[in-house]
């Protein structure tokens, strides 16, 4: 069964909150991310992850706004 627009909006709001918290924790220095490529050394990829989270946050904000407009128009 498909989710209603309101349920989808609630899911988006949850994701927005999650990405906002992750971004805040990275910016506060509470979380760092590292990766190892091949046999090389561990490298700090925190900036890359932060950019990814910021992009995802913007996407979810856009989706939420679209869902809100559709709900306001009376779509199901």
N, C-alpha and C positions, 0 to 999 in steps of 0.2 A: 504494500500500500504506500502511495506517495505521501510525503509530508505536506502539510498545509503551509501556506506562505508564512503564517505566524510562527509555526514550528521551525521553519527554515531561518526566519529572522532571529529567533531565540538561539539557534545554533551559531549563527554569525556573531551575535553579541558575545556568546561564550568564547568563540575563537578570538574576537577582538580583545577581550579581557585577558585571555591567555598570552597572546603575542605582546600586549602592552606590559604585562608582568615580566615576561622574559626580557624584553627590551630594557625595562627599568633595572632589572638585576644585572644585566651586562653593563649598562652605563654606570651603575654603582660599583662595578668591579667585583661583584659577588660571584659571577660566573665567567669562566674563560673556556674557550674551545680550542682543542688541538687536533691535528690530524697528522698521520704519517703516510707519505706517498712513496710506495715501493719500499726499498730498503733504506730510504733516507731518514734523516732525523725528524723528530716530532717538531711540527711547526704550529705557531699560533695562528689560528684562523678565525679568531673572535670577530674581527672587523667584517669578514666575509659573512659569517653567520648573522651578525647584527644587521647588515644590509639586507640579507634574505628575510629576516623577521620583519624589518621595516617595510619591505615590499609586500610581504604577505598581509601585514596589518592594513596597508592602504587598499589592497585588493578586497579584503573582508569588509572594510568600511564602504567601499564602492558597492559591493554586493548587498550590504545591509541597507544602504540608501535606496537602491533599486527595489528591493523587496518592500521597503516602507512606502515608496511611491505607489507600487502595485497594490498594496493593501489599502492605501488611502483612496485609490481609484475604485475599490470594491472588487478587485480580482480575487479569485478563490484560493 
